[in-house]
């Protein structure tokens, strides 16, 4: 849907006239009319006003030209799960479970925000990706991205030769990791997890069934 159609549909849904919408976002009725005919598009400040008024992201107002994903967990972002700032403005970089009300909700993000924000965090992820790729595990594709993952979702039990099972992660911690399809095909995927202390690579079937540890390496 184009911007002109989106604004018209949202205005109509809320039962607003062009005059009423114009008053709420501090423009003229003629400006609203030009948006809805496609003659012009709102500027960035007006898009922010429209976003708050209609409770949709700017990406949606612009006709969803981008497929947004959370920079933390990698989840595809729809308007209902996009995070918001304390003033109600959408933050289109994160889902509401990773960032809410101006705060990172996962401990890794809190930690790296405290030492300089995004750049140090990205540098740390690049270092981990290099270390994973240096393992040269047969069948494992090149690691090109890592997402922040909650331990409770990836803390799989591994069976030891003596029959006992062990886990290596903590449910209440956050790790950087990813899932990769095996280059040789088949039903098993590679699972990666890491933090400042270790690298872990495993394989498993759908939904984490029958996990097998490939390597657990201290950094």
mmCIF file of the C-alpha atoms, coordinates in Angstrom:
data_MODEL
# 
_entry.id   MODEL 
# 
loop_
_atom_site.group_PDB 
_atom_site.id 
_atom_site.type_symbol 
_atom_site.label_atom_id 
_atom_site.label_alt_id 
_atom_site.label_comp_id 
_atom_site.label_asym_id 
_atom_site.label_entity_id 
_atom_site.label_seq_id 
_atom_site.pdbx_PDB_ins_code 
_atom_site.Cartn_x 
_atom_site.Cartn_y 
_atom_site.Cartn_z 
_atom_site.occupancy 
_atom_site.B_iso_or_equiv 
_atom_site.pdbx_formal_charge 
_atom_site.auth_seq_id 
_atom_site.auth_comp_id 
_atom_site.auth_asym_id 
_atom_site.auth_atom_id 
_atom_site.pdbx_PDB_model_num 
ATOM 1   C CA . UNK A 1 1   ? 0.000   0.000   0.000  1.00 0.00 ? 1   UNK A CA 1 
ATOM 2   C CA . UNK A 1 2   ? 1.337   3.432   -0.935 1.00 0.00 ? 2   UNK A CA 1 
ATOM 3   C CA . UNK A 1 3   ? 1.693   6.275   1.564  1.00 0.00 ? 3   UNK A CA 1 
ATOM 4   C CA . UNK A 1 4   ? -1.326  8.125   0.151  1.00 0.00 ? 4   UNK A CA 1 
ATOM 5   C CA . UNK A 1 5   ? -3.534  5.060   0.552  1.00 0.00 ? 5   UNK A CA 1 
ATOM 6   C CA . UNK A 1 6   ? -2.213  4.287   4.027  1.00 0.00 ? 6   UNK A CA 1 
ATOM 7   C CA . UNK A 1 7   ? -2.940  7.781   5.363  1.00 0.00 ? 7   UNK A CA 1 
ATOM 8   C CA . UNK A 1 8   ? -6.405  7.802   3.815  1.00 0.00 ? 8   UNK A CA 1 
ATOM 9   C CA . UNK A 1 9   ? -7.209  4.374   5.267  1.00 0.00 ? 9   UNK A CA 1 
ATOM 10  C CA . UNK A 1 10  ? -5.950  5.285   8.751  1.00 0.00 ? 10  UNK A CA 1 
ATOM 11  C CA . UNK A 1 11  ? -7.776  8.612   8.759  1.00 0.00 ? 11  UNK A CA 1 
ATOM 12  C CA . UNK A 1 12  ? -11.004 6.958   7.648  1.00 0.00 ? 12  UNK A CA 1 
ATOM 13  C CA . UNK A 1 13  ? -10.628 4.181   10.213 1.00 0.00 ? 13  UNK A CA 1 
ATOM 14  C CA . UNK A 1 14  ? -10.431 6.755   13.012 1.00 0.00 ? 14  UNK A CA 1 
ATOM 15  C CA . UNK A 1 15  ? -13.378 8.701   11.620 1.00 0.00 ? 15  UNK A CA 1 
ATOM 16  C CA . UNK A 1 16  ? -11.396 11.899  11.104 1.00 0.00 ? 16  UNK A CA 1 
ATOM 17  C CA . UNK A 1 17  ? -12.036 14.518  8.469  1.00 0.00 ? 17  UNK A CA 1 
ATOM 18  C CA . UNK A 1 18  ? -9.095  16.052  6.623  1.00 0.00 ? 18  UNK A CA 1 
ATOM 19  C CA . UNK A 1 19  ? -9.543  19.190  8.722  1.00 0.00 ? 19  UNK A CA 1 
ATOM 20  C CA . UNK A 1 20  ? -9.487  17.210  11.977 1.00 0.00 ? 20  UNK A CA 1 
ATOM 21  C CA . UNK A 1 21  ? -6.381  15.278  10.984 1.00 0.00 ? 21  UNK A CA 1 
ATOM 22  C CA . UNK A 1 22  ? -4.650  18.473  9.902  1.00 0.00 ? 22  UNK A CA 1 
ATOM 23  C CA . UNK A 1 23  ? -5.341  20.058  13.280 1.00 0.00 ? 23  UNK A CA 1 
ATOM 24  C CA . UNK A 1 24  ? -3.966  17.073  15.189 1.00 0.00 ? 24  UNK A CA 1 
ATOM 25  C CA . UNK A 1 25  ? -0.657  17.015  13.287 1.00 0.00 ? 25  UNK A CA 1 
ATOM 26  C CA . UNK A 1 26  ? -0.245  20.800  12.915 1.00 0.00 ? 26  UNK A CA 1 
ATOM 27  C CA . UNK A 1 27  ? -0.636  21.143  9.150  1.00 0.00 ? 27  UNK A CA 1 
ATOM 28  C CA . UNK A 1 28  ? -3.290  22.554  6.797  1.00 0.00 ? 28  UNK A CA 1 
ATOM 29  C CA . UNK A 1 29  ? -6.187  20.634  5.300  1.00 0.00 ? 29  UNK A CA 1 
ATOM 30  C CA . UNK A 1 30  ? -4.620  21.247  1.888  1.00 0.00 ? 30  UNK A CA 1 
ATOM 31  C CA . UNK A 1 31  ? -1.478  19.420  3.040  1.00 0.00 ? 31  UNK A CA 1 
ATOM 32  C CA . UNK A 1 32  ? -3.531  16.379  4.066  1.00 0.00 ? 32  UNK A CA 1 
ATOM 33  C CA . UNK A 1 33  ? -5.328  16.486  0.723  1.00 0.00 ? 33  UNK A CA 1 
ATOM 34  C CA . UNK A 1 34  ? -2.008  16.528  -1.137 1.00 0.00 ? 34  UNK A CA 1 
ATOM 35  C CA . UNK A 1 35  ? -0.783  13.506  0.880  1.00 0.00 ? 35  UNK A CA 1 
ATOM 36  C CA . UNK A 1 36  ? -3.902  11.546  0.013  1.00 0.00 ? 36  UNK A CA 1 
ATOM 37  C CA . UNK A 1 37  ? -3.662  12.306  -3.688 1.00 0.00 ? 37  UNK A CA 1 
ATOM 38  C CA . UNK A 1 38  ? 0.018   11.372  -3.732 1.00 0.00 ? 38  UNK A CA 1 
ATOM 39  C CA . UNK A 1 39  ? 1.127   14.850  -4.699 1.00 0.00 ? 39  UNK A CA 1 
ATOM 40  C CA . UNK A 1 40  ? 3.403   15.115  -1.646 1.00 0.00 ? 40  UNK A CA 1 
ATOM 41  C CA . UNK A 1 41  ? 4.425   13.054  1.372  1.00 0.00 ? 41  UNK A CA 1 
ATOM 42  C CA . UNK A 1 42  ? 4.702   14.217  4.994  1.00 0.00 ? 42  UNK A CA 1 
ATOM 43  C CA . UNK A 1 43  ? 8.094   15.374  6.246  1.00 0.00 ? 43  UNK A CA 1 
ATOM 44  C CA . UNK A 1 44  ? 9.863   13.406  8.964  1.00 0.00 ? 44  UNK A CA 1 
ATOM 45  C CA . UNK A 1 45  ? 8.492   15.452  11.881 1.00 0.00 ? 45  UNK A CA 1 
ATOM 46  C CA . UNK A 1 46  ? 4.950   15.126  10.590 1.00 0.00 ? 46  UNK A CA 1 
ATOM 47  C CA . UNK A 1 47  ? 5.477   11.392  10.055 1.00 0.00 ? 47  UNK A CA 1 
ATOM 48  C CA . UNK A 1 48  ? 6.378   11.153  13.745 1.00 0.00 ? 48  UNK A CA 1 
ATOM 49  C CA . UNK A 1 49  ? 3.137   12.920  14.680 1.00 0.00 ? 49  UNK A CA 1 
ATOM 50  C CA . UNK A 1 50  ? 1.147   10.625  12.393 1.00 0.00 ? 50  UNK A CA 1 
ATOM 51  C CA . UNK A 1 51  ? 2.922   7.581   13.813 1.00 0.00 ? 51  UNK A CA 1 
ATOM 52  C CA . UNK A 1 52  ? 1.928   8.499   17.370 1.00 0.00 ? 52  UNK A CA 1 
ATOM 53  C CA . UNK A 1 53  ? -1.621  9.447   16.373 1.00 0.00 ? 53  UNK A CA 1 
ATOM 54  C CA . UNK A 1 54  ? -2.355  6.268   14.433 1.00 0.00 ? 54  UNK A CA 1 
ATOM 55  C CA . UNK A 1 55  ? -0.085  3.999   16.536 1.00 0.00 ? 55  UNK A CA 1 
ATOM 56  C CA . UNK A 1 56  ? 1.728   2.634   13.500 1.00 0.00 ? 56  UNK A CA 1 
ATOM 57  C CA . UNK A 1 57  ? 5.382   2.748   12.528 1.00 0.00 ? 57  UNK A CA 1 
ATOM 58  C CA . UNK A 1 58  ? 6.810   5.244   10.069 1.00 0.00 ? 58  UNK A CA 1 
ATOM 59  C CA . UNK A 1 59  ? 7.738   2.238   7.954  1.00 0.00 ? 59  UNK A CA 1 
ATOM 60  C CA . UNK A 1 60  ? 4.036   1.377   7.698  1.00 0.00 ? 60  UNK A CA 1 
ATOM 61  C CA . UNK A 1 61  ? 3.092   4.977   6.883  1.00 0.00 ? 61  UNK A CA 1 
ATOM 62  C CA . UNK A 1 62  ? 5.569   4.906   4.006  1.00 0.00 ? 62  UNK A CA 1 
ATOM 63  C CA . UNK A 1 63  ? 4.022   1.744   2.584  1.00 0.00 ? 63  UNK A CA 1 
ATOM 64  C CA . UNK A 1 64  ? 6.359   -0.716  4.363  1.00 0.00 ? 64  UNK A CA 1 
ATOM 65  C CA . UNK A 1 65  ? 9.311   -0.285  1.954  1.00 0.00 ? 65  UNK A CA 1 
ATOM 66  C CA . UNK A 1 66  ? 11.611  -2.192  4.332  1.00 0.00 ? 66  UNK A CA 1 
ATOM 67  C CA . UNK A 1 67  ? 11.376  -5.585  6.020  1.00 0.00 ? 67  UNK A CA 1 
ATOM 68  C CA . UNK A 1 68  ? 12.300  -4.512  9.528  1.00 0.00 ? 68  UNK A CA 1 
ATOM 69  C CA . UNK A 1 69  ? 14.115  -6.913  11.832 1.00 0.00 ? 69  UNK A CA 1 
ATOM 70  C CA . UNK A 1 70  ? 15.117  -6.545  15.468 1.00 0.00 ? 70  UNK A CA 1 
ATOM 71  C CA . UNK A 1 71  ? 18.827  -5.720  15.700 1.00 0.00 ? 71  UNK A CA 1 
ATOM 72  C CA . UNK A 1 72  ? 18.970  -7.685  18.916 1.00 0.00 ? 72  UNK A CA 1 
ATOM 73  C CA . UNK A 1 73  ? 17.174  -10.996 18.368 1.00 0.00 ? 73  UNK A CA 1 
ATOM 74  C CA . UNK A 1 74  ? 16.657  -10.896 14.582 1.00 0.00 ? 74  UNK A CA 1 
ATOM 75  C CA . UNK A 1 75  ? 12.864  -11.201 14.778 1.00 0.00 ? 75  UNK A CA 1 
ATOM 76  C CA . UNK A 1 76  ? 10.854  -9.808  11.861 1.00 0.00 ? 76  UNK A CA 1 
ATOM 77  C CA . UNK A 1 77  ? 9.108   -6.659  13.080 1.00 0.00 ? 77  UNK A CA 1 
ATOM 78  C CA . UNK A 1 78  ? 5.432   -5.878  12.656 1.00 0.00 ? 78  UNK A CA 1 
ATOM 79  C CA . UNK A 1 79  ? 3.895   -2.761  14.175 1.00 0.00 ? 79  UNK A CA 1 
ATOM 80  C CA . UNK A 1 80  ? 2.373   -4.596  17.124 1.00 0.00 ? 80  UNK A CA 1 
ATOM 81  C CA . UNK A 1 81  ? 5.757   -5.842  18.371 1.00 0.00 ? 81  UNK A CA 1 
ATOM 82  C CA . UNK A 1 82  ? 8.011   -2.868  17.514 1.00 0.00 ? 82  UNK A CA 1 
ATOM 83  C CA . UNK A 1 83  ? 9.526   -1.268  20.624 1.00 0.00 ? 83  UNK A CA 1 
ATOM 84  C CA . UNK A 1 84  ? 8.652   2.234   21.771 1.00 0.00 ? 84  UNK A CA 1 
ATOM 85  C CA . UNK A 1 85  ? 10.495  5.064   23.469 1.00 0.00 ? 85  UNK A CA 1 
ATOM 86  C CA . UNK A 1 86  ? 9.147   6.558   26.731 1.00 0.00 ? 86  UNK A CA 1 
ATOM 87  C CA . UNK A 1 87  ? 7.359   9.301   24.737 1.00 0.00 ? 87  UNK A CA 1 
ATOM 88  C CA . UNK A 1 88  ? 5.503   6.690   22.681 1.00 0.00 ? 88  UNK A CA 1 
ATOM 89  C CA . UNK A 1 89  ? 7.607   7.060   19.532 1.00 0.00 ? 89  UNK A CA 1 
ATOM 90  C CA . UNK A 1 90  ? 8.324   3.802   17.701 1.00 0.00 ? 90  UNK A CA 1 
ATOM 91  C CA . UNK A 1 91  ? 11.926  2.551   17.794 1.00 0.00 ? 91  UNK A CA 1 
ATOM 92  C CA . UNK A 1 92  ? 12.097  0.553   14.587 1.00 0.00 ? 92  UNK A CA 1 
ATOM 93  C CA . UNK A 1 93  ? 15.451  -1.057  15.436 1.00 0.00 ? 93  UNK A CA 1 
ATOM 94  C CA . UNK A 1 94  ? 14.143  -3.412  18.127 1.00 0.00 ? 94  UNK A CA 1 
ATOM 95  C CA . UNK A 1 95  ? 11.238  -5.604  19.179 1.00 0.00 ? 95  UNK A CA 1 
ATOM 96  C CA . UNK A 1 96  ? 9.396   -4.760  22.387 1.00 0.00 ? 96  UNK A CA 1 
ATOM 97  C CA . UNK A 1 97  ? 10.914  -7.771  24.151 1.00 0.00 ? 97  UNK A CA 1 
ATOM 98  C CA . UNK A 1 98  ? 14.509  -6.609  23.621 1.00 0.00 ? 98  UNK A CA 1 
ATOM 99  C CA . UNK A 1 99  ? 14.004  -2.875  24.171 1.00 0.00 ? 99  UNK A CA 1 
ATOM 100 C CA . UNK A 1 100 ? 11.207  -1.073  25.934 1.00 0.00 ? 100 UNK A CA 1 
ATOM 101 C CA . UNK A 1 101 ? 10.640  2.383   27.398 1.00 0.00 ? 101 UNK A CA 1 
ATOM 102 C CA . UNK A 1 102 ? 14.170  3.487   26.546 1.00 0.00 ? 102 UNK A CA 1 
ATOM 103 C CA . UNK A 1 103 ? 15.884  0.496   28.151 1.00 0.00 ? 103 UNK A CA 1 
ATOM 104 C CA . UNK A 1 104 ? 17.517  -2.650  26.807 1.00 0.00 ? 104 UNK A CA 1 
ATOM 105 C CA . UNK A 1 105 ? 15.886  -5.644  28.435 1.00 0.00 ? 105 UNK A CA 1 
ATOM 106 C CA . UNK A 1 106 ? 18.694  -8.151  27.817 1.00 0.00 ? 106 UNK A CA 1 
ATOM 107 C CA . UNK A 1 107 ? 21.816  -8.105  29.933 1.00 0.00 ? 107 UNK A CA 1 
ATOM 108 C CA . UNK A 1 108 ? 24.281  -8.145  27.044 1.00 0.00 ? 108 UNK A CA 1 
ATOM 109 C CA . UNK A 1 109 ? 22.775  -5.029  25.553 1.00 0.00 ? 109 UNK A CA 1 
ATOM 110 C CA . UNK A 1 110 ? 22.754  -3.266  28.916 1.00 0.00 ? 110 UNK A CA 1 
ATOM 111 C CA . UNK A 1 111 ? 26.392  -4.186  29.399 1.00 0.00 ? 111 UNK A CA 1 
ATOM 112 C CA . UNK A 1 112 ? 27.611  -2.949  26.040 1.00 0.00 ? 112 UNK A CA 1 
ATOM 113 C CA . UNK A 1 113 ? 25.451  0.167   26.056 1.00 0.00 ? 113 UNK A CA 1 
ATOM 114 C CA . UNK A 1 114 ? 27.242  1.123   29.258 1.00 0.00 ? 114 UNK A CA 1 
ATOM 115 C CA . UNK A 1 115 ? 30.661  1.034   27.577 1.00 0.00 ? 115 UNK A CA 1 
ATOM 116 C CA . UNK A 1 116 ? 29.809  3.001   24.451 1.00 0.00 ? 116 UNK A CA 1 
ATOM 117 C CA . UNK A 1 117 ? 26.649  1.709   22.818 1.00 0.00 ? 117 UNK A CA 1 
ATOM 118 C CA . UNK A 1 118 ? 26.247  0.098   19.420 1.00 0.00 ? 118 UNK A CA 1 
ATOM 119 C CA . UNK A 1 119 ? 29.807  0.287   18.044 1.00 0.00 ? 119 UNK A CA 1 
ATOM 120 C CA . UNK A 1 120 ? 31.507  -1.726  20.824 1.00 0.00 ? 120 UNK A CA 1 
ATOM 121 C CA . UNK A 1 121 ? 28.695  -4.256  20.685 1.00 0.00 ? 121 UNK A CA 1 
ATOM 122 C CA . UNK A 1 122 ? 29.035  -4.679  16.925 1.00 0.00 ? 122 UNK A CA 1 
ATOM 123 C CA . UNK A 1 123 ? 32.816  -5.024  17.252 1.00 0.00 ? 123 UNK A CA 1 
ATOM 124 C CA . UNK A 1 124 ? 32.341  -7.768  19.841 1.00 0.00 ? 124 UNK A CA 1 
ATOM 125 C CA . UNK A 1 125 ? 29.945  -9.634  17.541 1.00 0.00 ? 125 UNK A CA 1 
ATOM 126 C CA . UNK A 1 126 ? 32.407  -9.406  14.638 1.00 0.00 ? 126 UNK A CA 1 
ATOM 127 C CA . UNK A 1 127 ? 35.142  -10.858 16.851 1.00 0.00 ? 127 UNK A CA 1 
ATOM 128 C CA . UNK A 1 128 ? 32.927  -13.771 17.859 1.00 0.00 ? 128 UNK A CA 1 
ATOM 129 C CA . UNK A 1 129 ? 31.988  -14.457 14.229 1.00 0.00 ? 129 UNK A CA 1 
ATOM 130 C CA . UNK A 1 130 ? 35.670  -14.624 13.297 1.00 0.00 ? 130 UNK A CA 1 
ATOM 131 C CA . UNK A 1 131 ? 36.317  -17.065 16.126 1.00 0.00 ? 131 UNK A CA 1 
ATOM 132 C CA . UNK A 1 132 ? 33.407  -19.289 15.085 1.00 0.00 ? 132 UNK A CA 1 
ATOM 133 C CA . UNK A 1 133 ? 34.606  -19.296 11.472 1.00 0.00 ? 133 UNK A CA 1 
ATOM 134 C CA . UNK A 1 134 ? 38.169  -20.090 12.554 1.00 0.00 ? 134 UNK A CA 1 
ATOM 135 C CA . UNK A 1 135 ? 36.876  -23.367 14.037 1.00 0.00 ? 135 UNK A CA 1 
ATOM 136 C CA . UNK A 1 136 ? 36.379  -24.621 10.452 1.00 0.00 ? 136 UNK A CA 1 
ATOM 137 C CA . UNK A 1 137 ? 33.724  -27.137 11.424 1.00 0.00 ? 137 UNK A CA 1 
ATOM 138 C CA . UNK A 1 138 ? 32.858  -29.441 8.536  1.00 0.00 ? 138 UNK A CA 1 
ATOM 139 C CA . UNK A 1 139 ? 29.442  -28.725 7.060  1.00 0.00 ? 139 UNK A CA 1 
ATOM 140 C CA . UNK A 1 140 ? 28.906  -25.505 9.011  1.00 0.00 ? 140 UNK A CA 1 
ATOM 141 C CA . UNK A 1 141 ? 28.343  -22.433 6.789  1.00 0.00 ? 141 UNK A CA 1 
ATOM 142 C CA . UNK A 1 142 ? 30.234  -19.205 7.303  1.00 0.00 ? 142 UNK A CA 1 
ATOM 143 C CA . UNK A 1 143 ? 28.857  -17.299 10.281 1.00 0.00 ? 143 UNK A CA 1 
ATOM 144 C CA . UNK A 1 144 ? 27.773  -13.844 9.076  1.00 0.00 ? 144 UNK A CA 1 
ATOM 145 C CA . UNK A 1 145 ? 25.412  -12.706 11.829 1.00 0.00 ? 145 UNK A CA 1 
ATOM 146 C CA . UNK A 1 146 ? 24.749  -13.245 15.521 1.00 0.00 ? 146 UNK A CA 1 
ATOM 147 C CA . UNK A 1 147 ? 21.636  -12.399 17.487 1.00 0.00 ? 147 UNK A CA 1 
ATOM 148 C CA . UNK A 1 148 ? 21.052  -11.964 21.207 1.00 0.00 ? 148 UNK A CA 1 
ATOM 149 C CA . UNK A 1 149 ? 19.267  -15.063 22.506 1.00 0.00 ? 149 UNK A CA 1 
ATOM 150 C CA . UNK A 1 150 ? 17.770  -15.869 25.874 1.00 0.00 ? 150 UNK A CA 1 
ATOM 151 C CA . UNK A 1 151 ? 19.363  -18.846 27.603 1.00 0.00 ? 151 UNK A CA 1 
ATOM 152 C CA . UNK A 1 152 ? 15.987  -20.337 28.468 1.00 0.00 ? 152 UNK A CA 1 
ATOM 153 C CA . UNK A 1 153 ? 15.322  -20.979 24.770 1.00 0.00 ? 153 UNK A CA 1 
ATOM 154 C CA . UNK A 1 154 ? 18.695  -22.432 23.778 1.00 0.00 ? 154 UNK A CA 1 
ATOM 155 C CA . UNK A 1 155 ? 19.931  -24.224 26.920 1.00 0.00 ? 155 UNK A CA 1 
ATOM 156 C CA . UNK A 1 156 ? 19.749  -27.734 25.467 1.00 0.00 ? 156 UNK A CA 1 
ATOM 157 C CA . UNK A 1 157 ? 20.662  -30.913 27.423 1.00 0.00 ? 157 UNK A CA 1 
ATOM 158 C CA . UNK A 1 158 ? 23.510  -32.979 25.960 1.00 0.00 ? 158 UNK A CA 1 
ATOM 159 C CA . UNK A 1 159 ? 23.947  -36.684 26.698 1.00 0.00 ? 159 UNK A CA 1 
ATOM 160 C CA . UNK A 1 160 ? 27.385  -37.804 27.849 1.00 0.00 ? 160 UNK A CA 1 
ATOM 161 C CA . UNK A 1 161 ? 28.926  -41.202 27.043 1.00 0.00 ? 161 UNK A CA 1 
ATOM 162 C CA . UNK A 1 162 ? 28.126  -42.356 30.601 1.00 0.00 ? 162 UNK A CA 1 
ATOM 163 C CA . UNK A 1 163 ? 24.433  -41.678 30.019 1.00 0.00 ? 163 UNK A CA 1 
ATOM 164 C CA . UNK A 1 164 ? 24.193  -38.516 32.086 1.00 0.00 ? 164 UNK A CA 1 
ATOM 165 C CA . UNK A 1 165 ? 22.907  -35.275 30.590 1.00 0.00 ? 165 UNK A CA 1 
ATOM 166 C CA . UNK A 1 166 ? 24.465  -31.845 31.096 1.00 0.00 ? 166 UNK A CA 1 
ATOM 167 C CA . UNK A 1 167 ? 23.706  -28.264 30.115 1.00 0.00 ? 167 UNK A CA 1 
ATOM 168 C CA . UNK A 1 168 ? 26.276  -25.518 29.590 1.00 0.00 ? 168 UNK A CA 1 
ATOM 169 C CA . UNK A 1 169 ? 24.174  -22.356 29.610 1.00 0.00 ? 169 UNK A CA 1 
ATOM 170 C CA . UNK A 1 170 ? 22.123  -20.468 32.175 1.00 0.00 ? 170 UNK A CA 1 
ATOM 171 C CA . UNK A 1 171 ? 18.415  -19.925 31.646 1.00 0.00 ? 171 UNK A CA 1 
ATOM 172 C CA . UNK A 1 172 ? 18.475  -16.354 32.962 1.00 0.00 ? 172 UNK A CA 1 
ATOM 173 C CA . UNK A 1 173 ? 21.490  -15.224 30.908 1.00 0.00 ? 173 UNK A CA 1 
ATOM 174 C CA . UNK A 1 174 ? 21.698  -13.809 27.385 1.00 0.00 ? 174 UNK A CA 1 
ATOM 175 C CA . UNK A 1 175 ? 24.011  -15.146 24.685 1.00 0.00 ? 175 UNK A CA 1 
ATOM 176 C CA . UNK A 1 176 ? 24.956  -14.287 21.133 1.00 0.00 ? 176 UNK A CA 1 
ATOM 177 C CA . UNK A 1 177 ? 24.157  -17.028 18.683 1.00 0.00 ? 177 UNK A CA 1 
ATOM 178 C CA . UNK A 1 178 ? 22.440  -18.236 15.540 1.00 0.00 ? 178 UNK A CA 1 
ATOM 179 C CA . UNK A 1 179 ? 20.971  -21.262 13.810 1.00 0.00 ? 179 UNK A CA 1 
ATOM 180 C CA . UNK A 1 180 ? 22.548  -22.415 10.536 1.00 0.00 ? 180 UNK A CA 1 
ATOM 181 C CA . UNK A 1 181 ? 21.478  -25.064 8.064  1.00 0.00 ? 181 UNK A CA 1 
ATOM 182 C CA . UNK A 1 182 ? 24.071  -27.744 7.390  1.00 0.00 ? 182 UNK A CA 1 
ATOM 183 C CA . UNK A 1 183 ? 25.815  -27.372 4.038  1.00 0.00 ? 183 UNK A CA 1 
ATOM 184 C CA . UNK A 1 184 ? 25.305  -31.100 3.446  1.00 0.00 ? 184 UNK A CA 1 
ATOM 185 C CA . UNK A 1 185 ? 21.532  -30.873 3.819  1.00 0.00 ? 185 UNK A CA 1 
ATOM 186 C CA . UNK A 1 186 ? 19.582  -33.254 6.019  1.00 0.00 ? 186 UNK A CA 1 
ATOM 187 C CA . UNK A 1 187 ? 17.366  -32.682 9.017  1.00 0.00 ? 187 UNK A CA 1 
ATOM 188 C CA . UNK A 1 188 ? 19.959  -31.332 11.448 1.00 0.00 ? 188 UNK A CA 1 
ATOM 189 C CA . UNK A 1 189 ? 20.941  -27.698 11.994 1.00 0.00 ? 189 UNK A CA 1 
ATOM 190 C CA . UNK A 1 190 ? 23.933  -26.114 13.664 1.00 0.00 ? 190 UNK A CA 1 
ATOM 191 C CA . UNK A 1 191 ? 23.252  -24.102 16.802 1.00 0.00 ? 191 UNK A CA 1 
ATOM 192 C CA . UNK A 1 192 ? 25.753  -21.469 17.994 1.00 0.00 ? 192 UNK A CA 1 
ATOM 193 C CA . UNK A 1 193 ? 26.003  -19.705 21.340 1.00 0.00 ? 193 UNK A CA 1 
ATOM 194 C CA . UNK A 1 194 ? 28.739  -17.543 22.840 1.00 0.00 ? 194 UNK A CA 1 
ATOM 195 C CA . UNK A 1 195 ? 29.583  -14.943 25.431 1.00 0.00 ? 195 UNK A CA 1 
ATOM 196 C CA . UNK A 1 196 ? 32.786  -13.357 26.659 1.00 0.00 ? 196 UNK A CA 1 
ATOM 197 C CA . UNK A 1 197 ? 33.960  -16.681 28.111 1.00 0.00 ? 197 UNK A CA 1 
ATOM 198 C CA . UNK A 1 198 ? 33.215  -19.439 25.597 1.00 0.00 ? 198 UNK A CA 1 
ATOM 199 C CA . UNK A 1 199 ? 32.041  -20.616 22.172 1.00 0.00 ? 199 UNK A CA 1 
ATOM 200 C CA . UNK A 1 200 ? 29.531  -23.446 21.849 1.00 0.00 ? 200 UNK A CA 1 
ATOM 201 C CA . UNK A 1 201 ? 28.515  -25.284 18.673 1.00 0.00 ? 201 UNK A CA 1 
ATOM 202 C CA . UNK A 1 202 ? 25.977  -28.068 18.582 1.00 0.00 ? 202 UNK A CA 1 
ATOM 203 C CA . UNK A 1 203 ? 23.661  -29.798 16.115 1.00 0.00 ? 203 UNK A CA 1 
ATOM 204 C CA . UNK A 1 204 ? 20.024  -30.709 16.592 1.00 0.00 ? 204 UNK A CA 1 
ATOM 205 C CA . UNK A 1 205 ? 16.868  -31.676 14.780 1.00 0.00 ? 205 UNK A CA 1 
ATOM 206 C CA . UNK A 1 206 ? 13.665  -29.651 14.458 1.00 0.00 ? 206 UNK A CA 1 
ATOM 207 C CA . UNK A 1 207 ? 12.598  -27.851 17.648 1.00 0.00 ? 207 UNK A CA 1 
ATOM 208 C CA . UNK A 1 208 ? 15.920  -28.655 19.309 1.00 0.00 ? 208 UNK A CA 1 
ATOM 209 C CA . UNK A 1 209 ? 15.311  -32.401 19.409 1.00 0.00 ? 209 UNK A CA 1 
ATOM 210 C CA . UNK A 1 210 ? 18.223  -34.842 19.845 1.00 0.00 ? 210 UNK A CA 1 
ATOM 211 C CA . UNK A 1 211 ? 20.952  -32.240 20.429 1.00 0.00 ? 211 UNK A CA 1 
ATOM 212 C CA . UNK A 1 212 ? 24.592  -33.228 20.092 1.00 0.00 ? 212 UNK A CA 1 
ATOM 213 C CA . UNK A 1 213 ? 27.500  -31.116 21.295 1.00 0.00 ? 213 UNK A CA 1 
ATOM 214 C CA . UNK A 1 214 ? 30.110  -30.415 18.603 1.00 0.00 ? 214 UNK A CA 1 
ATOM 215 C CA . UNK A 1 215 ? 32.469  -28.150 20.537 1.00 0.00 ? 215 UNK A CA 1 
ATOM 216 C CA . UNK A 1 216 ? 32.584  -26.158 23.747 1.00 0.00 ? 216 UNK A CA 1 
ATOM 217 C CA . UNK A 1 217 ? 35.656  -23.937 23.764 1.00 0.00 ? 217 UNK A CA 1 
ATOM 218 C CA . UNK A 1 218 ? 36.877  -21.460 26.326 1.00 0.00 ? 218 UNK A CA 1 
ATOM 219 C CA . UNK A 1 219 ? 37.867  -18.096 24.869 1.00 0.00 ? 219 UNK A CA 1 
# 
